[in-house]
Amino acid sequence: MDRKVTKRELIDYEQFGCYQHCTIDQYFKNIVDHYKDRIALVDGIHRYTYSELDIEIQKCVMYCLKNGISQGDNVLIQLPNSDSFIIFCFALFRIGAVPVAALPAHRKNEIEGIIEATHPVAYILKEIYQGFNYYKFAQDIRKHTAFKFNIISDNSYKDTSYDGEEIINTRDYKDIAYLMLSSGTTGKPKIVPVSHAMLMSMSLEATKKLRIDQNSVYLDILPISHKFAFSEPGILGTLLNGGKVVICKFMSWDEAFPLIEDEKVTFTAVVPSLVKILNEMFEITESYDLTSLKFIQIGGAAIEYNSVKLLNKIFDCAVVPFYGATEGAVTCTSLDDTLEVMGNTCGKPLALYDEIVIVDEKGYEVKEGDVGEVWVRGPYTITSYFDKKDNEGRFTSNYFYKMGDLARYREDGNIQIVGRKSEMINRAGEKIVPAEIEFILKENSKIKDAAVIAVPDEMLGERICAFIVANSYMSVKDIGSHMIQKGIALYKIPDQIIFVEQLPLTANYKVDKKKLLCMVLNTE
């Protein structure tokens, strides 16, 4: 195979049987017929068998059709974790309309950007949530945009009658099923178009790898519109295998622990910021029976060995790191991997035809063990953004997507993520990866959390600035001594240290390094 990655031939994924030749709704209807009396969905006091869920979906379909939603329309959904999100999503799949999922945390800049990009005919929302009036917000948005849309409340469909009439749409498995927002999106979003074939390919590959079946019970803790929560394998993978989905309304262990015990949850997915809270809750976990858990997925941000070790210790189950992007290919460890592999790598490509290559600056594949940029393509990796103007610099001519991450392949074939290419610090000509410094800082028991960024500097070009969340008193000298003791090169020791009570997070629960940079610049 040519080491020059851009010279590799295209692969016909259709020819190799990577896709189901049906839409998500067509596949789901077969599952309903097979598992009709089994519990499909639990949200608080609401429990739905597959037959009951199908009726709710059909009622929602009738309501949407009466409110002007048709096949091919884009529909903005901004709902918290709830049964309504799933019911509306599957109703839109059945109509042949396309959900555009926003996070509850998104506000004017993001929502206006989404509307401008996708021209939705409707905006589905919860009228008031956590003190914010989304209905009034949507009305205000509608007044100031050229694109008019209906505003639909999440429970509005419930009084709609269903007479058993079947809705037939002519959508194909190759058509767009879902418009997702690229992770980290702010302002004008990058919209990721995912077809029925791609979404099911990814989700069913993940269920195969993680041994999901009709006895699996998935607890959705993370925001429901995230790809990680919705389809890796998440909600979609569980429902397409006849399993049970349990909704956790808030991203809270206080809510999650009793649900794990009561519903006999077998797997869930978390992000690193949620794991850090567990350190302070260890004794509480002993009050619950959590033995039903077979594994926990972790992803969405840089994963540390200590986080994996803590999850393994508390829940006594496998921990499966996931690495990927909304745009495409995924890697993960297996359920049988050792703690060392789970804690220090993000595993191997999920699907047989996923190509995950690590390249140098000229696009040549690097040697095993060398660090380079991650490029990916595969059966569920996009070949273009929804707006083709967003493609610039992100895709090769043969459709490899440039992830922007730095990584290496280990001898055992597992991938180890090193950091973000865009976050690389150029200090007096020396290239420094922030993740390496963050890892060493967090090895100190007095440091609860840390983030490292580049700050413009007249003398150095860029200086290293470390933000520290300390468990107990530490001096700058203590931090320097710790790093020297760990054997780090002197030029990698932070030039500036700022102590903070907590690190700011984005809507996707990643450390908000742009906000950290603003904090530094605003104090100078």
C-alpha positions in Angstrom: 0.0 0.0 0.0 1.3 3.5 -1.0 2.7 5.4 2.0 1.6 8.5 0.2 -1.9 8.4 1.6 -3.4 10.8 -0.9 -2.6 8.3 -3.7 -4.7 5.5 -2.2 -7.6 4.4 -4.3 -11.2 4.9 -3.2 -13.1 2.0 -1.7 -16.6 1.0 -2.7 -18.2 0.3 0.7 -21.4 -0.8 -0.9 -19.6 -3.6 -2.7 -18.1 -4.9 0.6 -21.5 -5.1 2.3 -21.0 -2.2 4.8 -24.6 -0.9 4.6 -28.1 -2.0 5.4 -30.4 -1.5 2.4 -33.1 0.2 4.4 -33.8 3.4 6.3 -33.6 3.6 10.1 -37.4 3.5 10.4 -37.7 0.4 8.2 -35.1 -1.4 10.3 -36.8 -0.2 13.5 -40.2 -1.5 12.4 -38.8 -5.0 12.1 -37.4 -4.7 15.7 -40.9 -3.6 16.9 -42.5 -6.6 15.3 -39.9 -8.9 16.9 -39.8 -7.4 20.4 -43.2 -5.7 20.7 -43.9 -6.6 24.3 -40.4 -5.9 25.7 -39.6 -2.6 27.4 -37.9 -0.2 24.9 -37.7 3.1 26.7 -37.8 4.4 30.3 -38.1 8.1 31.2 -39.1 8.6 34.8 -42.6 7.3 35.4 -43.0 6.7 31.6 -42.3 3.2 30.5 -42.8 2.1 26.8 -42.8 -1.3 25.3 -41.7 -1.4 21.7 -45.4 -1.5 20.6 -46.3 1.5 22.8 -43.2 3.4 21.6 -44.2 2.7 18.0 -47.7 4.1 18.6 -46.2 7.3 20.3 -44.0 7.7 17.2 -47.0 7.3 14.9 -49.0 9.9 16.9 -46.1 12.3 16.6 -45.9 11.6 12.9 -49.5 12.6 12.5 -49.0 15.8 14.5 -45.9 16.8 12.5 -47.7 16.3 9.2 -50.6 18.4 10.4 -48.1 21.1 11.3 -46.4 21.4 7.9 -43.5 19.0 8.2 -43.0 17.0 5.1 -40.5 14.5 3.6 -37.1 16.2 2.9 -37.7 19.0 5.4 -35.1 19.9 8.0 -36.4 20.3 11.5 -34.4 21.8 14.4 -34.7 19.9 17.7 -33.5 21.6 20.9 -34.6 19.3 23.7 -33.1 18.0 27.0 -32.7 14.3 27.7 -36.3 13.0 27.4 -38.6 10.5 25.8 -39.8 13.4 23.6 -36.4 13.7 21.9 -36.4 10.1 20.8 -40.1 10.1 19.8 -39.7 13.2 17.7 -36.5 11.9 16.1 -37.9 8.6 15.1 -41.1 10.3 13.9 -39.0 12.5 11.6 -37.2 9.4 10.3 -40.6 7.9 9.5 -41.8 11.0 7.7 -38.5 11.3 5.8 -37.7 14.6 7.4 -34.3 15.3 8.8 -33.6 16.2 12.5 -31.1 18.9 13.2 -30.0 18.4 16.8 -29.0 21.4 19.0 -27.8 21.3 22.6 -30.0 22.8 25.3 -27.0 25.0 26.1 -27.0 26.6 22.7 -28.1 30.2 22.5 -28.5 33.0 20.0 -25.2 32.8 18.1 -25.4 29.0 17.7 -29.1 28.8 16.9 -29.1 31.6 14.4 -26.1 29.9 12.7 -27.9 26.6 12.6 -31.1 28.2 11.2 -29.1 30.1 8.6 -27.3 27.0 7.5 -30.2 24.5 7.4 -33.5 26.5 6.9 -35.7 24.4 9.2 -39.4 24.4 8.7 -40.0 23.8 12.4 -38.3 24.3 15.8 -39.1 21.6 18.4 -38.4 22.7 22.0 -39.3 22.4 25.7 -41.0 25.7 26.5 -39.2 26.3 29.8 -36.2 24.3 31.0 -33.9 25.1 33.9 -35.3 28.6 34.2 -34.8 29.5 30.5 -37.8 30.3 28.3 -37.0 28.6 25.0 -40.5 29.4 23.6 -40.0 33.1 23.9 -36.4 32.7 22.8 -37.6 30.9 19.6 -40.2 33.7 19.0 -37.5 36.3 19.2 -35.2 34.4 16.8 -38.1 34.0 14.3 -38.7 37.8 14.4 -35.1 38.5 13.3 -34.5 35.9 10.7 -35.6 35.6 7.1 -36.4 31.9 7.5 -39.9 31.3 9.0 -40.6 28.2 11.0 -43.3 26.7 13.2 -42.5 26.5 16.9 -43.5 23.1 18.4 -43.6 22.2 22.1 -42.3 18.8 23.1 -45.5 17.4 24.5 -47.8 19.0 21.9 -48.3 15.8 20.0 -49.6 13.7 22.9 -53.4 14.4 22.3 -53.1 13.5 18.6 -55.2 10.4 17.7 -53.8 7.6 15.6 -56.1 5.6 13.4 -53.6 3.0 12.3 -52.8 4.6 9.0 -49.3 3.8 7.7 -47.1 6.6 6.4 -45.1 5.7 3.4 -42.1 7.8 2.4 -39.8 7.4 -0.6 -36.5 8.1 1.2 -33.6 5.9 0.4 -31.0 4.4 2.7 -28.4 6.6 1.0 -30.4 9.8 1.8 -29.5 12.1 4.7 -31.1 10.9 8.0 -29.6 13.4 10.5 -27.8 16.7 10.5 -25.3 16.7 13.4 -23.2 19.6 14.7 -19.5 19.2 14.6 -18.2 18.9 18.1 -16.9 22.2 19.5 -19.1 24.2 17.1 -19.8 27.8 18.1 -21.3 30.6 16.1 -21.8 29.6 12.4 -21.8 25.8 12.8 -20.2 23.1 10.6 -23.1 20.8 9.8 -22.4 17.1 9.4 -24.8 15.2 7.1 -25.2 11.6 8.0 -27.2 9.1 5.8 -29.4 6.3 7.1 -26.7 3.9 5.8 -23.8 5.6 7.6 -25.6 6.1 10.9 -26.7 2.4 11.1 -23.3 1.2 9.9 -21.5 2.9 12.7 -24.1 2.1 15.3 -24.4 -1.6 14.4 -20.6 -2.0 14.2 -20.4 -0.6 17.7 -23.1 -3.0 19.0 -21.2 -5.9 17.5 -17.9 -4.9 19.1 -19.6 -4.3 22.5 -21.9 -7.4 22.3 -25.1 -5.4 22.6 -28.3 -7.5 22.3 -31.9 -7.6 23.4 -30.8 -8.0 27.0 -28.7 -4.8 27.0 -29.8 -1.8 29.0 -28.3 1.6 28.1 -28.3 4.5 30.5 -28.1 7.8 28.7 -26.3 10.3 31.0 -24.8 12.5 28.3 -26.7 15.1 26.3 -29.0 13.1 24.1 -28.2 14.9 20.8 -24.4 14.1 21.0 -23.4 11.5 18.5 -21.6 9.6 21.3 -24.8 9.3 23.3 -27.2 8.8 20.4 -25.4 6.4 18.1 -22.1 5.0 19.4 -23.9 2.7 19.9 -26.0 4.6 22.4 -29.8 5.0 22.0 -29.9 4.0 18.3 -27.7 0.9 18.7 -29.7 -0.3 21.7 -33.1 0.2 20.1 -32.0 -1.5 16.9 -31.1 -4.6 18.9 -34.3 -4.8 21.0 -32.6 -3.6 24.2 -33.8 -1.0 26.7 -32.9 2.7 26.9 -33.1 4.5 30.2 -33.1 8.3 30.3 -31.1 10.2 32.9 -32.5 13.7 32.8 -29.5 15.5 34.2 -25.8 14.7 33.9 -25.6 13.7 37.5 -24.4 10.6 39.4 -27.0 11.3 42.1 -29.6 10.5 39.5 -27.6 7.8 37.7 -26.7 5.5 40.6 -30.3 4.6 41.6 -31.2 4.2 37.9 -28.4 1.7 37.4 -29.6 -0.3 40.4 -33.3 -0.2 39.6 -33.2 -0.7 35.9 -30.3 -3.2 35.9 -28.3 -1.0 33.5 -25.6 -2.9 31.6 -23.7 0.0 30.0 -23.5 3.7 29.8 -21.2 6.4 28.3 -19.5 9.3 30.1 -17.0 12.1 29.5 -13.8 12.7 31.5 -15.3 15.8 33.3 -18.0 13.5 34.7 -15.5 11.0 36.0 -13.5 13.6 38.0 -16.6 14.1 40.2 -16.5 10.4 41.2 -13.4 10.9 43.3 -15.6 12.8 45.8 -18.4 10.3 45.7 -16.7 7.0 46.3 -18.4 6.2 49.6 -21.9 7.0 48.1 -21.4 4.3 45.4 -21.2 1.7 48.1 -24.9 2.4 48.9 -26.0 1.1 45.5 -25.9 -2.3 43.7 -24.1 -1.4 40.5 -23.1 -5.0 39.6 -25.3 -5.1 36.5 -22.8 -2.9 34.7 -20.7 -4.8 32.2 -18.8 -1.8 30.8 -18.6 1.9 30.6 -17.6 3.9 27.6 -15.6 7.1 28.0 -14.9 9.6 25.3 -15.6 13.1 24.0 -12.3 14.6 25.3 -8.8 13.6 26.2 -8.8 10.4 28.3 -6.4 9.8 31.1 -5.2 6.6 32.7 -6.3 7.7 36.1 -9.9 8.3 34.9 -10.0 4.8 33.4 -8.5 3.3 36.6 -11.1 5.1 38.8 -14.0 3.9 36.7 -12.7 0.3 36.8 -12.2 0.5 40.6 -15.7 1.9 41.4 -17.8 -0.1 39.0 -15.6 -3.2 38.7 -16.3 -3.5 35.0 -14.5 -3.0 31.7 -13.9 0.6 30.6 -14.0 1.3 26.9 -12.3 4.5 25.6 -13.9 5.8 22.4 -12.1 8.2 20.0 -13.6 9.8 17.0 -15.4 12.8 15.6 -18.9 13.7 14.5 -17.5 13.6 11.0 -16.6 10.0 11.1 -14.4 7.1 12.0 -14.2 5.7 15.5 -11.6 3.7 17.4 -12.2 1.9 20.7 -10.7 -0.8 22.9 -12.3 -4.2 23.3 -14.1 -5.6 26.3 -11.3 -8.1 26.8 -8.4 -5.6 26.8 -6.2 -5.1 29.8 -6.4 -2.1 32.1 -3.1 -0.9 30.6 -4.5 -0.8 27.1 -7.8 0.7 28.2 -6.0 3.4 30.2 -3.2 4.3 27.7 -4.8 4.0 24.3 -8.0 4.5 22.4 -7.9 1.1 20.8 -8.2 0.1 17.2 -10.5 1.0 14.3 -14.1 0.1 15.0 -15.0 -1.3 11.6 -13.1 -3.6 9.2 -13.1 -0.9 6.4 -12.3 2.1 8.6 -8.9 3.5 7.5 -7.2 5.4 10.3 -3.8 6.6 9.2 -1.1 8.7 10.9 0.8 11.0 8.5 3.6 13.4 8.5 3.4 17.0 7.1 3.8 15.8 3.5 1.0 13.2 3.8 3.2 10.1 4.1 2.2 7.5 6.6 4.7 7.6 9.5 6.5 4.6 11.0 5.0 2.7 14.0 5.7 4.6 17.1 6.2 8.0 15.4 3.8 10.9 16.0 1.8 12.4 13.2 -1.6 13.8 12.3 -4.7 11.4 12.2 -6.5 11.1 8.9 -9.6 8.9 8.5 -12.0 7.5 6.0 -14.5 4.7 6.1 -18.1 3.6 5.5 -19.5 6.1 8.0 -17.1 9.0 7.5 -18.5 12.0 5.6 -16.9 13.1 2.4 -18.2 16.7 2.7 -19.8 19.0 5.1 -23.5 20.1 4.5 -22.1 23.5 3.4 -19.2 22.6 0.9 -17.5 25.9 1.8 -16.6 24.3 5.1 -14.6 21.6 3.4 -11.5 23.7 2.8 -8.4 22.2 4.4 -10.4 19.3 6.0 -10.5 16.7 3.3 -8.0 15.2 0.9 -8.8 14.6 -2.8 -9.5 10.9 -2.0 -11.8 11.8 0.9 -9.6 11.3 4.0 -10.9 13.5 6.7 -8.2 15.4 8.7 -9.0 15.0 12.4 -6.5 17.6 13.6 -5.3 15.2 16.3 -1.7 14.0 16.9 -1.2 10.3 17.6 1.0 7.3 17.2 0.4 3.6 16.6 1.9 1.3 19.3 3.5 -2.1 18.5 0.3 -3.8 19.6 -1.8 -2.0 16.9 -3.5 0.3 19.4 -3.7 4.1 18.8 -2.4 6.6 21.4 -3.6 10.2 21.1 -0.9 12.7 21.9 -2.8 16.0 21.5 -4.4 18.5 19.1 -2.3 19.8 16.2 -3.9 23.3 16.6 -2.9 23.4 20.3 0.8 22.7 19.6 2.9 25.3 21.4 5.8 26.8 19.5 8.1 28.1 22.3 11.3 29.7 21.0 11.2 27.2 18.1 10.6 24.1 20.2 7.3 22.3 19.5 5.4 21.3 22.7 2.2 19.2 23.0 0.1 20.6 25.9 -1.4 17.1 26.7 2.1 15.8 27.7 2.5 18.6 30.3 -1.1 18.2 31.5 -0.5 14.5 32.1 2.6 15.1 34.2 0.9 17.9 36.2 -2.1 15.7 37.0 0.2 12.9 38.3 0.8 15.1 41.4 -1.8 14.2 44.1 -2.2 17.8 45.0 -3.4 18.7 41.5 -7.1 18.0 40.9 -7.1 19.2 37.3 -4.9 21.1 34.9 -5.0 22.7 31.4 -2.1 24.0 29.4 -2.3 26.6 26.6 -0.1 28.7 24.4 0.0 32.5 25.1 1.5 35.0 22.6 4.9 36.2 24.0 7.2 38.9 22.6 10.4 37.1 23.6 9.4 33.4 23.1 6.8 33.7 20.3 4.5 31.6 22.5 4.9 30.9 26.2 3.5 27.9 28.2 0.6 28.8 30.5 -0.7 26.2 32.9 -4.1 26.6 34.7 -4.1 24.5 37.9 -7.0 23.4 40.1 -5.3 22.4 43.3 -6.6 20.0 46.0 -4.4 21.7 48.6 -1.9 24.5 48.8 0.9 24.5 46.2 3.5 27.0 45.3 4.8 27.7 41.8 8.1 26.3 43.1 6.4 23.0 44.1 5.1 22.6 40.6 8.4 23.2 39.0 10.1 20.7 41.4 7.4 18.1 40.6 8.0 18.4 36.8 11.8 18.3 37.1 11.4 15.2 39.3 9.3 13.6 36.5 12.2 14.1 34.1 10.6 16.6 31.8 12.7 18.8 29.6 13.3 22.2 31.2 11.9 24.1 28.2 8.5 22.3 28.8 8.1 23.6 32.3 5.3 26.2 32.3 6.4 29.9 32.0 3.2 31.0 33.7 1.0 29.3 36.3 -2.5 30.5 37.2 -4.5 28.9 40.0 -8.3 28.6 39.5 -11.1 27.0 41.4 -12.4 25.1 38.3 -11.7 24.9 34.5 -14.4 26.4 32.2 -16.1 23.8 29.9 -17.7 24.1 26.5 -21.3 23.0 25.8 -19.6 19.6 24.8 -18.0 19.3 28.2 -14.4 19.8 26.9 -12.1 22.3 28.6 -12.8 25.7 27.0 -9.2 26.7 26.1 -10.4 29.8 24.2 -11.9 31.1 27.4 -8.7 30.4 29.3 -6.7 32.4 26.7 -9.1 35.3 27.1 -8.6 35.1 30.9 -4.9 35.5 30.4 -5.1 38.3 27.8 -7.6 40.3 29.8 -5.3 40.4 32.8 -2.3 41.7 30.9 
